[in-house]
Amino acid sequence: MNHISRPIGGFLALLLFVSTGTVTAQSVDKAASYKIASVDSKRWMESRYKDDVKIEIDRIIDAGFNTVSLGTFKFMPMYFVDYTGTKYQDAQDIPLEKVRQNVSVLRANMQYAKKKGIKWMISRSYSHYIPYKFWKGRVNTFNPEGIYTRYLENAHQNDLWQAALAGKGDVIGHQQWTNPVYKDFFISSTIQMMKALPELDGFLNAYAEAAWTLNEDKLKENQWKTWKDCINYPATDENFVDYVNNLHHILQDVRGKKFFLGIRDWYVDAKVLAKLDFPLNECAIVVKYGGFDQPVANYAPWADSLKAKGVQVIHDMLVFDAEHPHPLYWYDHAFITKLIQNIYQSGFAGIQYQDFQIKGDDEPNNPIRLLTQQTVGTALKGERFERSNALIFLKKYYGNGADALLKSMELVTKAQIENIKLKPAWFWQGDGLTPGGLGTERYWMFMDNPDAPKGMSFIRQDMVGVKEYTDALIAGKAELSAAMIRWKKNNRKTPYEAMAQMEQDAKLAVSAALEGQKQAPKNAPHLQEIIASAVIHQQLVNRDNAFLKSALAFYISGGQFDGKYNTNQNLLNTGIDEKSECKVQLEKEMYYDLLIRELCFKYMPRRRAVRGSKPYDFTRRIASIIGQPIADTETVDRKELNRLITMIAQ
């Protein structure tokens, strides 16, 4: 498990550590024992959603799942515990009447789920949060002399801190397991919660960004430059072990032999797991599947390494709502089926599927979401969902336009599969490149992360990398010619071949979407969003290809800098000068990105927004390195924008 890198953010190197109290008495069947559907807990706690939840449960059962995961909570007990008569009466942040209602509604829904065939009801929570009013009332205990204030203002999820202070939030993170009051409060609250919810079989708790153990001496000295300077890594590992051991003890005490314990382990080195005081052979580890962040057919190779050691492995997966290209629409029955079959055929213990959760402004009954769920569910049963099945499903909503709209989404999928292969390091430790996303493109995303499995072949697959290609070109015509022959023999694609295919697929996807629009009923659900998705996707391909072309020109011209792995800004003498081409492509990257930005605000499917501003700092840095600065003006091409809007809105 040496692939985990502590400084990396939450989506990265995700592991889920799962212990089941009855695992030694069970065998993992070939059809995957654990079929976990993650759902939104808020809907399960509100009586007004009672009928909707029953429909969701029936859908989950029909899809072949046997476990429901409720979440995601920050401090789950606060919603279900009556603190009356306890030493923590001041922790009743939520009115008692509402707590009782939460318990009643959730229990009824869990009882219905189990009656229908759900085997495990588990919760999904983050670790080391605390109810704000309780924290505020005992501020001298949890923030003595204000030593944590500056840290809370700057650390990860400081927005939760700011929201709590403004009266818009109800929890604060970064509570310390070394604080005896917090530890006792958490343990006693968790015990009370489990007693209040007897249908709850256990939990998956995320030991993530708010769970660091901090160096209080550094906090007191207040000389630190970045909040990460305050982290005590060895103490974090020690407290992780104690934390998980306590969770295990709690479940043994309140559930006996039948329980389910999980820890989403983002930061703790896997060797620490060996220090737990319960048998490791009771454990399963859930690895974030390659398709969690982007459409990737292959699961991560370290899953096989764990399985070879006798560990049960469960894969955590998003499909419809994968971080990239969310919130655009993509679908391909064969590709999705392949994702599931790769798990089955490799003998893994199961899957945790998250597309029952809702992101942004979407809805549970979005036809493309339902289609994806049905495709995954069919594959989970060991059966195959064919294109003809998808067409029959979509015709209920889109009539004669179904075939063309389906073709459009298949072409989007095909293009993005190639796009992901070109960016292995981005998959490994990056996100936000989705349309309207947080991130700015960087050349390091085209590289192989030196800390990742060698070559990252499970992402690159048949793709020739940027550096591999430019190194061959710089070596001369003979070397490039030999390399081209070698690549063709091994069925590998060059970046230029991939880009040409992506551009063609993106163009055809728009044409198919417009054809489907003509044939579908005018009031068909999300029809305009599907059209907008194809149009925005084409601009995404144009942007990403321009950026890739700029990288190729940069390295051909002797560039070394990538923004992460190589920070040398000097240019080598390669005898080839493509600097002017690099500048042209950098300007095109900005051109298409500005179009994407405008379209996102007006027509982005499921999320009419752009997540943060984009300074194009890396783009300008590269232009500066090659001595060809880019103008400061960032003006969108209104004529082209209006043309695209006309296509969407017609």
Buried (B, 14 or more C-beta within 10 A) or exposed (E): BEBBBBEBBBBBBBBBBBBBBEBEEEEBEEEBBBBBBBBBBBBBBBEEBBEBBBEBBEBBBEBBBBBBBBBBBBBBBBBBBBBEEBEBEBBBBBEEEEBEBBBEBBBBBBEBBBEEEBBBBBBBBBBBBBBBBBBBBBEEBBBEEEBBBBBBEBBBBBEBBEBBBEEEBBBBBBBBBBBEBBBEBBBBBBBBBBEBBEBBBBBBBBBBBBBBBBBBEBBEEEEBEEBEEBBBBEBBBBBBBBBBBBBBBBBBEBBEEEBBBBBBBBBBBBEBBEBBEBEEEBBBBBBBBBBBBBBBBBBBBBBBBBBEEEBBBBBBBBBBBBBBBBBBBBBBBEBBBBBBBBBBEEEBBBBBBBBBBBBEEBEBEBBBBBBBBBBBBBBBBEEBBBBEBBBEBBBEBBEEBBBBBBBBBBBBBBBBBBBBBBBBBBBBBBBBBBBBBEBBBBBBBBBBBEBBBEEBBBBBBEBBBBBBBBBBBBEEEEEBEEBBEEBEEEEBBBBBBBBBBBBBBBBBBBBBBBBBBEBBEEEBBBBBBBBBBBBBBBBBBBBBBBBBBBBBBBBBBBBBBBBBBBEEEEBEEBEBBBBEBBBBBBBBBBBBBBBBBBBBEEBBBBBBEBBEEBEBEBBBBBBEBBEBEBEEEBEBBEEBBEEBBEBBEE
